[in-house]
């Protein structure tokens, strides 16, 4: 046995986990150059370099989750004086409701998954027309995301598709006498079928996510900064969100009808028969207890919708109430069972706090004042469209939560300083929200739900690669960006 394995080697092997060596060296280079730049060129340029470094970690999220490399960069920024802990805690306190949303609402919806799985499975096995099914998947995902959370709805869709894939795989294994070529052809067609439905649903989560306070994490941040409640937020976004949803659903049907961009695959008849038989067997064997759980979850969903619509409490508190109701009346009382619900939300919550460190750097060093000044130098009528495009372009390569956080801070500062009035602030806020939510579907980097799908266990099963996801999202990207821009220009 070799006992010469040093602490340095252990640290080197552990640094940033399994990410490539070139990526580790890049992060080390980032950390080494920042103090030098601070001395050589001053805090303003160094602040921009730190910002670009952080955006790089977001863009490379498939190589390494951004919390670790981004956290190291943020930690160094505080150490070298680019911002202070006091400014960081101020940013965290100002966005405390967003943190509560991520912690409690996502965890609350975890306990409603049985009902959501039931709904999606019934849709898949009862609708025969692929065009209608695709539109339904997109529309239902949008509706659920408007009142729940896009990441959680995506997780449910992944669970449904993985279960259907597993059912077909198990049945195929029991029919060894079937021609191998036929099995492979059916499996390839079935994978293409699931792949198209998953992408339609993922797009749907983005469409619904733009409409309400709880649809995306940055929505609550935007609403809190603007002072908008649930109903006002929905009404403010409607001139843009409603036309975009309508055009997107039409795009969905056209893609299926003409089999464009990887869409249009149909389910093999034998596979459909297998799934229908499986669903029938599951329904017939469902116990009274399981049926009661679905009923209780349905009532909790009703409470959730009413609570959000009538602003009975802050969103995070409503999410906490959902956890209590959904678990108390279904017998989930063990701490271990409760803890599983928080696994999806807490990594992203930690990453969001790291976002706030970078935002604190931007504030303290006034990094975005030149860009904001450039946008505000245009005539007031042109500012929303320009801000929509700027936010959209940045959100395609970075994370839309980060982009929205930065620009809302700058626009709010412009309002507080008297550079813009309240009416113009409201228009720019709509442009920021729609700009960060809609064009960001172009790549998995912009949408947390897309990144979650790409890194899930389902993606390799149905051959959903990064490039294929970008290709399949492309027609939607053009549709929502053009429609959203026209709506911002002519309907706001």
Protein Blocks (a to p, Z undefined) as FASTA:
>chain_A
ZZkbcfklmmmmmggpjadfklmmmmmmmmmmmmmmmmmnojklmmmmmmmmmmmmmmmm
mmocfklmmmmmmmmmmmnopacfklmmmmmmmmmmmmmmmmmmmmmmmmmmmmmmmmmm
mmmmmpmblklmmmmmmmmmmmmmmmmcfklmmmmmmmmmmmmmmmmmmmmmmmmmbcfk
lmmmmmmmmmmmmmmmmmmmmmmmmmmmmmpmklpmklmmmmmmnopafklmmmmmmmmm
mmmmmmmmmmmmmmmmnopghiaiacdfklmmmmmmmmmmmmmmpcfklmmmmmmmmmmm
mmmmmmmmnopacfklmmmmmmmmmmmmnopabfklmmmmmmmmmmmmmmmmmmmmmmmm
mmmnommmmmmmmmmmpcfklmmmmmmmmmmmmmmmmcfklmmmmmmmmmmmmmmnomac
fklmmmmmmmmmmmmmmmmmmpmklpmklmmmmmmmklmmnopafklmmmmmmmmmmmmm
mmmmmmmmmmZZ
